[in-house]
Amino acid sequence: MRDWLVGLGVGVLCLVGSWALLVLLARRLPPGIMRDLAAFLPDCLTVVRRLRRDPRVPRRARVAIVVAGVWLASPIDLIPEFLPVIGPLDDIVVVALALRYAGRQVPRQVLLDAWPGEPRLLLRLLGDAGGRAG
């Protein structure tokens, strides 16, 4: 039992450390693609938190967004977080799919208002057909 708890503690520590590193890089790197990539997952958590409380978001989109947020915060992943570069890849894919799904049901301006990062990243993720006129 003790070994299991130690392993769990190490896993949680790695997860918290990787998130702290992403937040630090997102704040310290000069503007550019590296900063945008480092800020993407923390920005996704913020947008999930904001959209799940917004009354303009339909129930189906809210469920997809909350599921993506739980996936993002969960220490259980398809690709372990401690693997450099590819560790957060499954999180990015799940969140991107959930945001694209929500983008078809939620007015684009609602998504842009909830997005804390660079708007061009969200617009690129949503594509030309994302969101209805709002």
Stockholm file with secondary structure:
# STOCKHOLM 1.0

chainA/1-134         MRDWLVGLGVGVLCLVGSWALLVLLARRLPPGIMRDLAAFLPDCLTVVRRLRRDPRVPRRARVAIVVAGVWLASPIDLIPEFLPVIGPLDDIVVVALALRYAGRQVPRQVLLDAWPGEPRLLLRLLGDAGGRAG
#=GR chainA/1-134 SS CHHHHHHHHHHHHHHHHHHHHHHHHHHHSCSSHHHHHHHHHHHHHHHHHHHTTCTTSCHHHHHHHHHHHHHHHCSCCSSCTTSTTTTTHHHHHHHHHHHHHHHTTSCHHHHHHHCCSCHHHHHHHHCTTCSCCC
#=GC SS_cons         CHHHHHHHHHHHHHHHHHHHHHHHHHHHSCSSHHHHHHHHHHHHHHHHHHHTTCTTSCHHHHHHHHHHHHHHHCSCCSSCTTSTTTTTHHHHHHHHHHHHHHHTTSCHHHHHHHCCSCHHHHHHHHCTTCSCCC
//
